[in-house]
Amino acid sequence: MADHVLNEGLSAATLRPLAVAAGTSDRMLLYYFADKDELLAATLERVAARMIAALDDVIPPAPPQSFAALLDQAWTALASDKLRPFMPLWLDLAAGAARGLQPHRDIVGRIADGFLSWVTIRLLPEEDGRPSTGPLFMAVIEGSYLLSALGRSSIGDAAIGLATTA
């Protein structure tokens, strides 16, 4: 089901196609999951775990890195063939969350919290006592990806460039 959602998007995440992808019936899915929202949440959490595992393969947690080095590596990784399919799905989820849809909002929140943890353990600690730059890192990545998705990749790339040379 995770493969189906990654390949087809959220609009194709209805019970029958998900059941076909799982090799079962929609009735069996509803036997194991209380409703479509619970099924979608479980499927999207699996997708998020895959993305984090793929990022882990490219960027291990140790040694911690500077903001600029980690941002450069993460931006390159997210543009790779292996990770590119995850990003449109993320935008679909984010758009639903922005409209207040559930389970989108809860799922996006959990995924964002997990990514922030992933980032934070990979960043060098701040030497001057300032709080972690993890939230700034996420804002730069998210904003740059959104700009790229809107057909303004030059602006997103410029933001990444500015953030990696600052």
C-alpha positions in Angstrom: 0.0 0.0 0.0 2.9 2.3 0.7 4.2 1.7 -2.8 0.8 2.4 -4.2 0.4 5.7 -2.4 4.0 6.8 -3.4 3.4 5.9 -7.0 -0.2 7.2 -7.4 -0.6 9.9 -4.7 -3.2 10.5 -2.1 -6.0 10.9 -4.5 -5.6 7.2 -5.4 -5.6 6.2 -1.7 -9.1 4.8 -1.6 -10.1 1.5 -0.1 -10.4 -0.6 -3.3 -7.1 0.4 -4.9 -5.3 0.0 -1.5 -6.9 -3.4 -1.1 -5.7 -4.4 -4.5 -2.2 -3.2 -3.7 -2.3 -5.2 -0.5 -3.5 -8.3 -2.3 -6.7 -8.4 -0.2 -10.3 -7.1 -0.2 -11.5 -3.8 1.1 -13.6 -5.7 3.6 -10.5 -7.3 5.0 -8.8 -3.9 5.3 -11.7 -2.7 7.4 -11.5 -5.8 9.5 -7.9 -4.9 10.4 -8.3 -1.1 10.5 -11.2 0.8 12.2 -11.7 3.0 9.2 -10.0 4.5 6.1 -8.3 7.2 8.3 -6.6 4.6 10.4 -5.5 2.7 7.3 -4.2 5.8 5.7 -2.3 6.8 8.8 -0.6 3.4 9.1 0.3 3.5 5.4 1.7 7.0 5.5 3.7 6.2 8.6 5.2 3.4 6.7 6.0 5.8 3.8 7.6 8.2 6.3 9.7 5.4 7.9 11.0 4.5 4.4 12.0 8.1 3.7 13.9 8.4 7.0 15.6 5.0 6.3 16.6 6.3 2.8 17.9 9.5 4.3 19.8 7.5 7.0 21.5 5.5 4.2 22.8 8.7 2.7 23.4 10.8 5.8 24.3 8.8 9.0 23.8 10.4 12.4 27.4 10.6 13.2 29.5 12.6 13.1 27.3 15.7 13.6 27.6 18.3 10.8 27.4 22.0 10.4 24.1 23.5 9.3 25.6 24.3 5.8 27.0 20.8 5.3 23.9 19.0 6.4 21.7 21.3 4.3 23.7 20.7 1.2 23.7 16.9 1.7 20.0 16.8 2.5 19.0 19.0 -0.5 21.1 16.8 -2.8 19.5 13.6 -1.3 16.0 14.9 -1.6 16.6 15.6 -5.3 17.8 12.0 -5.9 15.8 9.4 -7.8 15.5 7.4 -4.6 13.9 10.2 -2.5 12.2 12.4 -5.2 8.9 10.4 -5.1 8.3 11.2 -1.4 8.1 14.9 -1.9 4.9 15.3 -4.0 3.2 13.0 -1.5 4.4 15.3 1.3 3.0 18.3 -0.5 -0.4 16.5 -0.9 -0.4 15.8 2.8 0.6 19.3 3.7 -2.1 20.8 1.5 -4.7 18.6 3.2 -3.4 19.7 6.6 -3.5 23.3 5.6 -7.2 22.8 4.9 -7.6 21.3 8.4 -8.3 17.8 7.1 -7.8 14.8 9.3 -5.9 12.5 9.5 -3.6 14.7 7.3 -2.9 17.2 10.0 -2.0 14.6 12.7 0.1 12.6 10.2 1.9 15.6 8.9 2.6 16.8 12.5 4.1 13.4 13.5 6.2 13.3 10.3 7.5 16.8 10.8 8.4 16.1 14.4 10.2 13.0 13.3 12.1 14.9 10.7 13.0 17.6 13.2 14.5 14.9 15.5 16.4 13.4 12.5 17.8 16.8 11.7 18.6 17.8 15.3 20.8 14.7 16.0 22.8 15.4 12.8 23.5 19.0 13.5 26.5 20.2 15.5 25.4 21.8 18.8 25.4 25.6 18.9 28.5 26.9 20.5 27.1 30.2 21.6 24.2 28.9 23.7 21.5 29.6 21.0 18.8 27.1 20.5 19.1 24.4 17.9 18.9 25.5 14.3 16.8 22.5 13.4 13.6 24.5 12.9 15.4 26.9 10.6 16.9 23.9 8.7 13.4 22.5 8.2 12.0 25.9 7.1 14.7 26.3 4.5 14.2 22.7 3.1 10.4 23.0 3.1 10.3 26.4 1.6 12.9 25.6 -1.0 11.1 22.4 -2.0 7.7 24.2 -2.2 9.3 26.9 -4.5 10.8 24.1 -6.7 7.4 22.4 -6.9 5.8 25.7 -8.0 8.2 25.9 -10.9 10.6 28.3 -9.2 13.5 26.0 -8.5 16.0 28.8 -9.1 14.6 30.6 -6.1 14.7 27.5 -3.9 18.2 26.7 -5.1 19.2 30.3 -4.4 17.8 30.0 -0.8 19.8 26.8 -0.3 22.9 28.5 -1.6 22.5 31.5 0.7 21.8 29.2 3.7 24.9 27.1 3.0 27.2 30.0 2.6 26.0 32.2 5.5 
